[in-house]
């Protein structure tokens, strides 16, 4: 099941934790920060949940 996010939306969204760019990970239904924190934010019903409390921290 693929997420339905417009390209223009991905261009304007930024990680609320570090301000980095976000890339879509369709397989995991997440937006993953490409910046310094690497947090992954869930996408539920094609709506990004950009809350740090909801984010998955990268495996260390």
mmCIF file of the N, C-alpha and C atoms, coordinates in Angstrom:
data_MODEL
# 
_entry.id   MODEL 
# 
loop_
_atom_site.group_PDB 
_atom_site.id 
_atom_site.type_symbol 
_atom_site.label_atom_id 
_atom_site.label_alt_id 
_atom_site.label_comp_id 
_atom_site.label_asym_id 
_atom_site.label_entity_id 
_atom_site.label_seq_id 
_atom_site.pdbx_PDB_ins_code 
_atom_site.Cartn_x 
_atom_site.Cartn_y 
_atom_site.Cartn_z 
_atom_site.occupancy 
_atom_site.B_iso_or_equiv 
_atom_site.pdbx_formal_charge 
_atom_site.auth_seq_id 
_atom_site.auth_comp_id 
_atom_site.auth_asym_id 
_atom_site.auth_atom_id 
_atom_site.pdbx_PDB_model_num 
ATOM 1   N N  . UNK A 1 1  ? 0.836  -1.180 0.000  1.00 0.00 ? 1  UNK A N  1 
ATOM 2   C CA . UNK A 1 1  ? 0.000  0.000  0.000  1.00 0.00 ? 1  UNK A CA 1 
ATOM 3   C C  . UNK A 1 1  ? 0.879  1.241  0.000  1.00 0.00 ? 1  UNK A C  1 
ATOM 4   N N  . UNK A 1 2  ? 0.749  2.016  -1.012 1.00 0.00 ? 2  UNK A N  1 
ATOM 5   C CA . UNK A 1 2  ? 1.594  3.189  -1.192 1.00 0.00 ? 2  UNK A CA 1 
ATOM 6   C C  . UNK A 1 2  ? 0.948  4.425  -0.564 1.00 0.00 ? 2  UNK A C  1 
ATOM 7   N N  . UNK A 1 3  ? 1.794  5.273  0.002  1.00 0.00 ? 3  UNK A N  1 
ATOM 8   C CA . UNK A 1 3  ? 1.295  6.527  0.560  1.00 0.00 ? 3  UNK A CA 1 
ATOM 9   C C  . UNK A 1 3  ? 0.968  7.471  -0.586 1.00 0.00 ? 3  UNK A C  1 
ATOM 10  N N  . UNK A 1 4  ? -0.039 8.300  -0.386 1.00 0.00 ? 4  UNK A N  1 
ATOM 11  C CA . UNK A 1 4  ? -0.418 9.273  -1.402 1.00 0.00 ? 4  UNK A CA 1 
ATOM 12  C C  . UNK A 1 4  ? -0.035 10.667 -0.905 1.00 0.00 ? 4  UNK A C  1 
ATOM 13  N N  . UNK A 1 5  ? 1.226  11.019 -1.067 1.00 0.00 ? 5  UNK A N  1 
ATOM 14  C CA . UNK A 1 5  ? 1.708  12.339 -0.674 1.00 0.00 ? 5  UNK A CA 1 
ATOM 15  C C  . UNK A 1 5  ? 2.193  13.061 -1.924 1.00 0.00 ? 5  UNK A C  1 
ATOM 16  N N  . UNK A 1 6  ? 1.740  14.271 -2.108 1.00 0.00 ? 6  UNK A N  1 
ATOM 17  C CA . UNK A 1 6  ? 2.162  15.055 -3.266 1.00 0.00 ? 6  UNK A CA 1 
ATOM 18  C C  . UNK A 1 6  ? 3.622  15.474 -3.118 1.00 0.00 ? 6  UNK A C  1 
ATOM 19  N N  . UNK A 1 7  ? 4.297  15.554 -4.270 1.00 0.00 ? 7  UNK A N  1 
ATOM 20  C CA . UNK A 1 7  ? 5.699  15.964 -4.269 1.00 0.00 ? 7  UNK A CA 1 
ATOM 21  C C  . UNK A 1 7  ? 5.873  17.358 -3.669 1.00 0.00 ? 7  UNK A C  1 
ATOM 22  N N  . UNK A 1 8  ? 4.948  18.264 -3.980 1.00 0.00 ? 8  UNK A N  1 
ATOM 23  C CA . UNK A 1 8  ? 5.073  19.633 -3.457 1.00 0.00 ? 8  UNK A CA 1 
ATOM 24  C C  . UNK A 1 8  ? 4.997  19.646 -1.936 1.00 0.00 ? 8  UNK A C  1 
ATOM 25  N N  . UNK A 1 9  ? 4.235  18.712 -1.369 1.00 0.00 ? 9  UNK A N  1 
ATOM 26  C CA . UNK A 1 9  ? 4.129  18.646 0.087  1.00 0.00 ? 9  UNK A CA 1 
ATOM 27  C C  . UNK A 1 9  ? 5.461  18.207 0.695  1.00 0.00 ? 9  UNK A C  1 
ATOM 28  N N  . UNK A 1 10 ? 6.071  17.198 0.099  1.00 0.00 ? 10 UNK A N  1 
ATOM 29  C CA . UNK A 1 10 ? 7.370  16.739 0.608  1.00 0.00 ? 10 UNK A CA 1 
ATOM 30  C C  . UNK A 1 10 ? 8.431  17.834 0.511  1.00 0.00 ? 10 UNK A C  1 
ATOM 31  N N  . UNK A 1 11 ? 8.313  18.704 -0.496 1.00 0.00 ? 11 UNK A N  1 
ATOM 32  C CA . UNK A 1 11 ? 9.291  19.780 -0.657 1.00 0.00 ? 11 UNK A CA 1 
ATOM 33  C C  . UNK A 1 11 ? 9.193  20.814 0.453  1.00 0.00 ? 11 UNK A C  1 
ATOM 34  N N  . UNK A 1 12 ? 7.989  21.030 0.995  1.00 0.00 ? 12 UNK A N  1 
ATOM 35  C CA . UNK A 1 12 ? 7.844  22.079 2.013  1.00 0.00 ? 12 UNK A CA 1 
ATOM 36  C C  . UNK A 1 12 ? 7.896  21.548 3.443  1.00 0.00 ? 12 UNK A C  1 
ATOM 37  N N  . UNK A 1 13 ? 7.713  20.242 3.620  1.00 0.00 ? 13 UNK A N  1 
ATOM 38  C CA . UNK A 1 13 ? 7.775  19.681 4.970  1.00 0.00 ? 13 UNK A CA 1 
ATOM 39  C C  . UNK A 1 13 ? 9.215  19.570 5.447  1.00 0.00 ? 13 UNK A C  1 
ATOM 40  N N  . UNK A 1 14 ? 9.400  19.749 6.737  1.00 0.00 ? 14 UNK A N  1 
ATOM 41  C CA . UNK A 1 14 ? 10.734 19.601 7.334  1.00 0.00 ? 14 UNK A CA 1 
ATOM 42  C C  . UNK A 1 14 ? 10.581 18.872 8.667  1.00 0.00 ? 14 UNK A C  1 
ATOM 43  N N  . UNK A 1 15 ? 11.641 18.250 9.080  1.00 0.00 ? 15 UNK A N  1 
ATOM 44  C CA . UNK A 1 15 ? 11.659 17.544 10.359 1.00 0.00 ? 15 UNK A CA 1 
ATOM 45  C C  . UNK A 1 15 ? 11.441 18.554 11.486 1.00 0.00 ? 15 UNK A C  1 
ATOM 46  N N  . UNK A 1 16 ? 10.448 18.320 12.345 1.00 0.00 ? 16 UNK A N  1 
ATOM 47  C CA . UNK A 1 16 ? 10.219 19.257 13.450 1.00 0.00 ? 16 UNK A CA 1 
ATOM 48  C C  . UNK A 1 16 ? 11.301 19.191 14.530 1.00 0.00 ? 16 UNK A C  1 
ATOM 49  N N  . UNK A 1 17 ? 12.121 18.149 14.505 1.00 0.00 ? 17 UNK A N  1 
ATOM 50  C CA . UNK A 1 17 ? 13.174 18.013 15.510 1.00 0.00 ? 17 UNK A CA 1 
ATOM 51  C C  . UNK A 1 17 ? 14.440 18.769 15.106 1.00 0.00 ? 17 UNK A C  1 
ATOM 52  N N  . UNK A 1 18 ? 14.910 18.562 13.876 1.00 0.00 ? 18 UNK A N  1 
ATOM 53  C CA . UNK A 1 18 ? 16.182 19.180 13.486 1.00 0.00 ? 18 UNK A CA 1 
ATOM 54  C C  . UNK A 1 18 ? 16.075 20.086 12.256 1.00 0.00 ? 18 UNK A C  1 
ATOM 55  N N  . UNK A 1 19 ? 14.909 20.106 11.591 1.00 0.00 ? 19 UNK A N  1 
ATOM 56  C CA . UNK A 1 19 ? 14.737 20.951 10.415 1.00 0.00 ? 19 UNK A CA 1 
ATOM 57  C C  . UNK A 1 19 ? 15.225 20.321 9.122  1.00 0.00 ? 19 UNK A C  1 
ATOM 58  N N  . UNK A 1 20 ? 15.644 19.068 9.164  1.00 0.00 ? 20 UNK A N  1 
ATOM 59  C CA . UNK A 1 20 ? 16.150 18.391 7.975  1.00 0.00 ? 20 UNK A CA 1 
ATOM 60  C C  . UNK A 1 20 ? 15.037 18.036 6.987  1.00 0.00 ? 20 UNK A C  1 
ATOM 61  N N  . UNK A 1 21 ? 15.441 17.676 5.775  1.00 0.00 ? 21 UNK A N  1 
ATOM 62  C CA . UNK A 1 21 ? 14.487 17.245 4.750  1.00 0.00 ? 21 UNK A CA 1 
ATOM 63  C C  . UNK A 1 21 ? 13.917 15.883 5.125  1.00 0.00 ? 21 UNK A C  1 
ATOM 64  N N  . UNK A 1 22 ? 12.714 15.621 4.631  1.00 0.00 ? 22 UNK A N  1 
ATOM 65  C CA . UNK A 1 22 ? 12.072 14.335 4.866  1.00 0.00 ? 22 UNK A CA 1 
ATOM 66  C C  . UNK A 1 22 ? 11.951 13.584 3.552  1.00 0.00 ? 22 UNK A C  1 
ATOM 67  N N  . UNK A 1 23 ? 12.169 12.273 3.594  1.00 0.00 ? 23 UNK A N  1 
ATOM 68  C CA . UNK A 1 23 ? 11.968 11.436 2.409  1.00 0.00 ? 23 UNK A CA 1 
ATOM 69  C C  . UNK A 1 23 ? 10.921 10.385 2.750  1.00 0.00 ? 23 UNK A C  1 
ATOM 70  N N  . UNK A 1 24 ? 10.143 10.025 1.753  1.00 0.00 ? 24 UNK A N  1 
ATOM 71  C CA . UNK A 1 24 ? 9.075  9.048  1.966  1.00 0.00 ? 24 UNK A CA 1 
ATOM 72  C C  . UNK A 1 24 ? 9.648  7.637  1.944  1.00 0.00 ? 24 UNK A C  1 
ATOM 73  N N  . UNK A 1 25 ? 9.231  6.830  2.892  1.00 0.00 ? 25 UNK A N  1 
ATOM 74  C CA . UNK A 1 25 ? 9.535  5.399  2.927  1.00 0.00 ? 25 UNK A CA 1 
ATOM 75  C C  . UNK A 1 25 ? 8.195  4.681  2.823  1.00 0.00 ? 25 UNK A C  1 
ATOM 76  N N  . UNK A 1 26 ? 7.803  4.368  1.573  1.00 0.00 ? 26 UNK A N  1 
ATOM 77  C CA . UNK A 1 26 ? 6.493  3.763  1.327  1.00 0.00 ? 26 UNK A CA 1 
ATOM 78  C C  . UNK A 1 26 ? 6.332  2.429  2.035  1.00 0.00 ? 26 UNK A C  1 
ATOM 79  N N  . UNK A 1 27 ? 7.378  1.624  2.069  1.00 0.00 ? 27 UNK A N  1 
ATOM 80  C CA . UNK A 1 27 ? 7.286  0.288  2.668  1.00 0.00 ? 27 UNK A CA 1 
ATOM 81  C C  . UNK A 1 27 ? 6.925  0.358  4.149  1.00 0.00 ? 27 UNK A C  1 
ATOM 82  N N  . UNK A 1 28 ? 7.454  1.350  4.849  1.00 0.00 ? 28 UNK A N  1 
ATOM 83  C CA . UNK A 1 28 ? 7.198  1.478  6.283  1.00 0.00 ? 28 UNK A CA 1 
ATOM 84  C C  . UNK A 1 28 ? 6.095  2.488  6.588  1.00 0.00 ? 28 UNK A C  1 
ATOM 85  N N  . UNK A 1 29 ? 5.554  3.161  5.557  1.00 0.00 ? 29 UNK A N  1 
ATOM 86  C CA . UNK A 1 29 ? 4.550  4.217  5.735  1.00 0.00 ? 29 UNK A CA 1 
ATOM 87  C C  . UNK A 1 29 ? 5.061  5.272  6.713  1.00 0.00 ? 29 UNK A C  1 
ATOM 88  N N  . UNK A 1 30 ? 6.264  5.779  6.415  1.00 0.00 ? 30 UNK A N  1 
ATOM 89  C CA . UNK A 1 30 ? 6.902  6.782  7.265  1.00 0.00 ? 30 UNK A CA 1 
ATOM 90  C C  . UNK A 1 30 ? 7.554  7.856  6.407  1.00 0.00 ? 30 UNK A C  1 
ATOM 91  N N  . UNK A 1 31 ? 7.769  9.003  7.031  1.00 0.00 ? 31 UNK A N  1 
ATOM 92  C CA . UNK A 1 31 ? 8.629  10.038 6.472  1.00 0.00 ? 31 UNK A CA 1 
ATOM 93  C C  . UNK A 1 31 ? 9.889  10.033 7.322  1.00 0.00 ? 31 UNK A C  1 
ATOM 94  N N  . UNK A 1 32 ? 11.028 9.834  6.683  1.00 0.00 ? 32 UNK A N  1 
ATOM 95  C CA . UNK A 1 32 ? 12.295 9.684  7.395  1.00 0.00 ? 32 UNK A CA 1 
ATOM 96  C C  . UNK A 1 32 ? 13.139 10.936 7.208  1.00 0.00 ? 32 UNK A C  1 
ATOM 97  N N  . UNK A 1 33 ? 13.653 11.462 8.300  1.00 0.00 ? 33 UNK A N  1 
ATOM 98  C CA . UNK A 1 33 ? 14.502 12.646 8.275  1.00 0.00 ? 33 UNK A CA 1 
ATOM 99  C C  . UNK A 1 33 ? 15.862 12.298 7.674  1.00 0.00 ? 33 UNK A C  1 
ATOM 100 N N  . UNK A 1 34 ? 16.301 13.102 6.712  1.00 0.00 ? 34 UNK A N  1 
ATOM 101 C CA . UNK A 1 34 ? 17.623 12.912 6.122  1.00 0.00 ? 34 UNK A CA 1 
ATOM 102 C C  . UNK A 1 34 ? 18.654 13.818 6.796  1.00 0.00 ? 34 UNK A C  1 
ATOM 103 N N  . UNK A 1 35 ? 18.214 14.558 7.807  1.00 0.00 ? 35 UNK A N  1 
ATOM 104 C CA . UNK A 1 35 ? 19.099 15.463 8.542  1.00 0.00 ? 35 UNK A CA 1 
ATOM 105 C C  . UNK A 1 35 ? 19.834 14.756 9.658  1.00 0.00 ? 35 UNK A C  1 
ATOM 106 N N  . UNK A 1 36 ? 20.177 15.509 10.681 1.00 0.00 ? 36 UNK A N  1 
ATOM 107 C CA . UNK A 1 36 ? 21.042 14.990 11.740 1.00 0.00 ? 36 UNK A CA 1 
ATOM 108 C C  . UNK A 1 36 ? 20.373 14.000 12.682 1.00 0.00 ? 36 UNK A C  1 
ATOM 109 N N  . UNK A 1 37 ? 19.040 14.077 12.858 1.00 0.00 ? 37 UNK A N  1 
ATOM 110 C CA . UNK A 1 37 ? 18.417 13.204 13.864 1.00 0.00 ? 37 UNK A CA 1 
ATOM 111 C C  . UNK A 1 37 ? 17.997 11.842 13.308 1.00 0.00 ? 37 UNK A C  1 
ATOM 112 N N  . UNK A 1 38 ? 17.573 11.775 12.051 1.00 0.00 ? 38 UNK A N  1 
ATOM 113 C CA . UNK A 1 38 ? 17.179 10.507 11.453 1.00 0.00 ? 38 UNK A CA 1 
ATOM 114 C C  . UNK A 1 38 ? 15.857 9.948  11.939 1.00 0.00 ? 38 UNK A C  1 
ATOM 115 N N  . UNK A 1 39 ? 15.041 10.767 12.595 1.00 0.00 ? 39 UNK A N  1 
ATOM 116 C CA . UNK A 1 39 ? 13.749 10.297 13.090 1.00 0.00 ? 39 UNK A CA 1 
ATOM 117 C C  . UNK A 1 39 ? 12.841 9.883  11.932 1.00 0.00 ? 39 UNK A C  1 
ATOM 118 N N  . UNK A 1 40 ? 11.954 8.947  12.215 1.00 0.00 ? 40 UNK A N  1 
ATOM 119 C CA . UNK A 1 40 ? 10.965 8.489  11.230 1.00 0.00 ? 40 UNK A CA 1 
ATOM 120 C C  . UNK A 1 40 ? 9.580  8.801  11.776 1.00 0.00 ? 40 UNK A C  1 
ATOM 121 N N  . UNK A 1 41 ? 8.812  9.549  11.005 1.00 0.00 ? 41 UNK A N  1 
ATOM 122 C CA . UNK A 1 41 ? 7.480  9.983  11.413 1.00 0.00 ? 41 UNK A CA 1 
ATOM 123 C C  . UNK A 1 41 ? 6.431  9.155  10.695 1.00 0.00 ? 41 UNK A C  1 
ATOM 124 N N  . UNK A 1 42 ? 5.426  8.665  11.420 1.00 0.00 ? 42 UNK A N  1 
ATOM 125 C CA . UNK A 1 42 ? 4.403  7.827  10.785 1.00 0.00 ? 42 UNK A CA 1 
ATOM 126 C C  . UNK A 1 42 ? 3.502  8.631  9.856  1.00 0.00 ? 42 UNK A C  1 
ATOM 127 N N  . UNK A 1 43 ? 2.963  7.949  8.862  1.00 0.00 ? 43 UNK A N  1 
ATOM 128 C CA . UNK A 1 43 ? 1.949  8.522  7.991  1.00 0.00 ? 43 UNK A CA 1 
ATOM 129 C C  . UNK A 1 43 ? 0.710  7.656  8.157  1.00 0.00 ? 43 UNK A C  1 
ATOM 130 N N  . UNK A 1 44 ? -0.350 8.264  8.656  1.00 0.00 ? 44 UNK A N  1 
ATOM 131 C CA . UNK A 1 44 ? -1.595 7.526  8.923  1.00 0.00 ? 44 UNK A CA 1 
ATOM 132 C C  . UNK A 1 44 ? -2.700 8.082  8.037  1.00 0.00 ? 44 UNK A C  1 
ATOM 133 N N  . UNK A 1 45 ? -3.319 7.215  7.254  1.00 0.00 ? 45 UNK A N  1 
ATOM 134 C CA . UNK A 1 45 ? -4.382 7.628  6.327  1.00 0.00 ? 45 UNK A CA 1 
ATOM 135 C C  . UNK A 1 45 ? -3.906 8.760  5.422  1.00 0.00 ? 45 UNK A C  1 
ATOM 136 N N  . UNK A 1 46 ? -2.669 8.641  4.930  1.00 0.00 ? 46 UNK A N  1 
ATOM 137 C CA . UNK A 1 46 ? -2.037 9.614  4.034  1.00 0.00 ? 46 UNK A CA 1 
ATOM 138 C C  . UNK A 1 46 ? -1.817 10.987 4.681  1.00 0.00 ? 46 UNK A C  1 
ATOM 139 N N  . UNK A 1 47 ? -1.811 11.044 6.007  1.00 0.00 ? 47 UNK A N  1 
ATOM 140 C CA . UNK A 1 47 ? -1.558 12.288 6.730  1.00 0.00 ? 47 UNK A CA 1 
ATOM 141 C C  . UNK A 1 47 ? -0.291 12.117 7.565  1.00 0.00 ? 47 UNK A C  1 
ATOM 142 N N  . UNK A 1 48 ? 0.758  12.919 7.281  1.00 0.00 ? 48 UNK A N  1 
ATOM 143 C CA . UNK A 1 48 ? 1.982  12.832 8.081  1.00 0.00 ? 48 UNK A CA 1 
ATOM 144 C C  . UNK A 1 48 ? 1.738  13.291 9.515  1.00 0.00 ? 48 UNK A C  1 
ATOM 145 N N  . UNK A 1 49 ? 2.202  12.495 10.464 1.00 0.00 ? 49 UNK A N  1 
ATOM 146 C CA . UNK A 1 49 ? 2.094  12.844 11.878 1.00 0.00 ? 49 UNK A CA 1 
ATOM 147 C C  . UNK A 1 49 ? 3.472  13.346 12.307 1.00 0.00 ? 49 UNK A C  1 
ATOM 148 N N  . UNK A 1 50 ? 3.674  14.656 12.202 1.00 0.00 ? 50 UNK A N  1 
ATOM 149 C CA . UNK A 1 50 ? 4.992  15.244 12.457 1.00 0.00 ? 50 UNK A CA 1 
ATOM 150 C C  . UNK A 1 50 ? 5.111  15.721 13.901 1.00 0.00 ? 50 UNK A C  1 
ATOM 151 N N  . UNK A 1 51 ? 4.965  14.779 14.801 1.00 0.00 ? 51 UNK A N  1 
ATOM 152 C CA . UNK A 1 51 ? 5.126  15.041 16.229 1.00 0.00 ? 51 UNK A CA 1 
ATOM 153 C C  . UNK A 1 51 ? 6.336  14.250 16.722 1.00 0.00 ? 51 UNK A C  1 
ATOM 154 N N  . UNK A 1 52 ? 7.255  14.937 17.384 1.00 0.00 ? 52 UNK A N  1 
ATOM 155 C CA . UNK A 1 52 ? 8.466  14.274 17.865 1.00 0.00 ? 52 UNK A CA 1 
ATOM 156 C C  . UNK A 1 52 ? 8.101  13.129 18.807 1.00 0.00 ? 52 UNK A C  1 
ATOM 157 N N  . UNK A 1 53 ? 7.043  13.292 19.598 1.00 0.00 ? 53 UNK A N  1 
ATOM 158 C CA . UNK A 1 53 ? 6.628  12.248 20.533 1.00 0.00 ? 53 UNK A CA 1 
ATOM 159 C C  . UNK A 1 53 ? 6.139  10.986 19.804 1.00 0.00 ? 53 UNK A C  1 
ATOM 160 N N  . UNK A 1 54 ? 5.699  11.134 18.549 1.00 0.00 ? 54 UNK A N  1 
ATOM 161 C CA . UNK A 1 54 ? 5.215  9.996  17.757 1.00 0.00 ? 54 UNK A CA 1 
ATOM 162 C C  . UNK A 1 54 ? 6.309  9.386  16.885 1.00 0.00 ? 54 UNK A C  1 
ATOM 163 N N  . UNK A 1 55 ? 7.450  10.048 16.791 1.00 0.00 ? 55 UNK A N  1 
ATOM 164 C CA . UNK A 1 55 ? 8.522  9.618  15.896 1.00 0.00 ? 55 UNK A CA 1 
ATOM 165 C C  . UNK A 1 55 ? 9.252  8.392  16.428 1.00 0.00 ? 55 UNK A C  1 
ATOM 166 N N  . UNK A 1 56 ? 9.779  7.619  15.486 1.00 0.00 ? 56 UNK A N  1 
ATOM 167 C CA . UNK A 1 56 ? 10.617 6.469  15.832 1.00 0.00 ? 56 UNK A CA 1 
ATOM 168 C C  . UNK A 1 56 ? 12.070 6.922  15.686 1.00 0.00 ? 56 UNK A C  1 
ATOM 169 N N  . UNK A 1 57 ? 12.829 6.753  16.752 1.00 0.00 ? 57 UNK A N  1 
ATOM 170 C CA . UNK A 1 57 ? 14.245 7.116  16.707 1.00 0.00 ? 57 UNK A CA 1 
ATOM 171 C C  . UNK A 1 57 ? 15.011 6.088  15.885 1.00 0.00 ? 57 UNK A C  1 
ATOM 172 N N  . UNK A 1 58 ? 16.087 6.506  15.214 1.00 0.00 ? 58 UNK A N  1 
ATOM 173 C CA . UNK A 1 58 ? 16.866 5.545  14.427 1.00 0.00 ? 58 UNK A CA 1 
ATOM 174 C C  . UNK A 1 58 ? 17.540 4.512  15.324 1.00 0.00 ? 58 UNK A C  1 
ATOM 175 N N  . UNK A 1 59 ? 17.713 3.328  14.785 1.00 0.00 ? 59 UNK A N  1 
ATOM 176 C CA . UNK A 1 59 ? 18.424 2.290  15.530 1.00 0.00 ? 59 UNK A CA 1 
ATOM 177 C C  . UNK A 1 59 ? 19.876 2.688  15.696 1.00 0.00 ? 59 UNK A C  1 
ATOM 178 N N  . UNK A 1 60 ? 20.386 2.536  16.901 1.00 0.00 ? 60 UNK A N  1 
ATOM 179 C CA . UNK A 1 60 ? 21.781 2.953  17.115 1.00 0.00 ? 60 UNK A CA 1 
ATOM 180 C C  . UNK A 1 60 ? 22.704 1.798  17.361 1.00 0.00 ? 60 UNK A C  1 
# 
